Amino acid sequence: MRYNKRPRAAPHSSFFLELSIEYTMVADSLPYAFGGGWSCVFLGVFSYVSGISSEEDRTIRIGALSMFQNVAMAIGNVTGGLLIGPLGLRGAYMLTALLMSSATIYGLIMIKEEKIVKNEEARLHKNFFKDFFDINHVKNTFKICFKEGPSNRKWKTVVILIATAMIIGPLQGELSVVYLYTRIKFGWSEVDFTIYNTVQFFIQIAGSIFALTYFSKKLKIDDAMLGIIALFSKISACLIYAFAPSGHFFFLGSIAEVFHGTCHIALRSLMAKIVPPHELGQSNSVFGVCEALMPLVFGPMYSILYNRTLGVFPGGFYLISALLYFITLPLFFWLYKCSKRDKKIALEKAKDAEQVQELLEKNNSSIQRKSIDLTNK
């Protein structure tokens, strides 16, 4: 035994006045996940706008909605950082809750939807929680989205989803490593990178507005052709980014990809035009799932690729992006060919209908003349 010595260990008891970060994260993420999160919000918004728009106005309205979404997110990121100082975290969260509550109340009052005819028997005999967690809803969504239909509907859906993965994926992969790339190659600071992001954002907004107002509305260019223009714009930008010798030359890439923002708009518009209005929710949900999965796949892939090529060619990931975008081009050309063929068939049907209508009118007029002659006799 040891005497006159402090013990090496002693019982220790303590408690926290606040919950640990693990409980806070779970309490925050679970309701958000079960409610669907922003993916569900954008699903509802894009489905509603697509459903109330005519085929001629659908591209412009979806494009306007995408631009407002991007502008709102940019404004929120800027003002959020500015308001945390004077308001604190609690004040910022309370302000966010107030704005979201106002948006919810506005939507409930001002936005009108068509009444849904419910199956009363199914509603009475089915529990809410069983209906909420029913896996058949997921199965039916994919069945509806990929079912056979006129004008190669099934294969158009498959091609659009593949194109979405090939476009959103590289974009998410680039976002995961581009800051490290500019910091190592050009010695940029956080301020320099923020300036670049701001310039790129405003250039793409201007390019999207020009493409929608001039290419789509005035020239009536097909959505698939808008996607082709956007891909050529992005491919040229990737080559500039990869071989840029200086930061000033790197800025030219943001000018080269001026029309890249219209690619995502074109994909959403193409998806909305191949399904009837009552199936827009299912198609947009599959589209949203495809978008949400891309960061999980391409983020780690681009990080590994960047680490492997860092000592040899740091901009190599941009060449991979350019290759993937180039592979996506034939998909848009196929969609453009299908669109031209569908329009030609629709025009021929319209002409046939006009000819039939003219023949009917001639027959009716001849019958009327004969009846008049008979009455005169």
Buried (B, 14 or more C-beta within 10 A) or exposed (E): EEEEEEEEEEEEEEEEEEEEEEEEEEEEEEEEEEEBEEBEBBBBBBBBBBBBBEEEBBBBBBBBBBBEBBEEEBEEEEEEEEBEEEBEEEEBEEBEEEEEEEEEEEEEEEEEEEEEEEEEEEEEEEEEEEEEEEEEEEEEBEEBBBEEBEEBBEBBBBBBBBBBBBBBBBBBBBEBBBBBBBBEBBEBEEEBBEEBBEEBBEBBBEBBBEBBEEBBBEEEBBBBBBBBBBBBBBBBBBBBBBBBEEBEEBBEBBBBBBBBBBBBBBBBBBBBBBBEEEBBBBBBBBBBBBBEBBBEEBBEBBBEBBEEBBEEEBBBBBBBBBEBBBEBBEBBBBBBEBBEEBEEEEEEEEEEEEEEEEEEEEEEEEEEEEEEEEEEE
